Amino acid sequence: QVQLVESGGGLVQAGGSLRLSCTISGRTESSSHLGWFRQTPGKDREFVSVIRWTLGSIFYAASVRGRFTISRDNAKNTVYLQMNSLKPEDTAVYYCAVGRGFSVVPRSYDYWGQGTQVTVSS
């Protein structure tokens, strides 16, 4: 069973930074890609970024490109999301997920973390 645990969320002022972590246990071949998503009440889960474990291929949503950076530490089975120049509209619960494809669609991911709240004040 694959388990994901996110950490690093919190309250920050606009323009500030946070780094989210997602540690994966029980990773298998079916968890070759790690994605970050976010969700606000009443809205669909939104793609943020994805990284491929082996080749390190990366893709970002347009809304975060240039401000967020995804990276991985294979030895620690951990993926990070460095978030800079945060805006109030970045406020959401952030989730990490693992799946088999390089995808921006939530249903492509098989396992999800519990989520971590990020709140950006104006």
Buried (B, 14 or more C-beta within 10 A) or exposed (E): EBEBBBEBBEEBEBEBEBBBBBBBEEBEEEBBBBBBBBBEEEEEBBBBBBBBBEEEEBBBBEBBEEBBBBEBEEEEBBBBBBBBEBBEEBBBBBBBBBBBEBBBEBEBBEBBBEBBEBBBEE
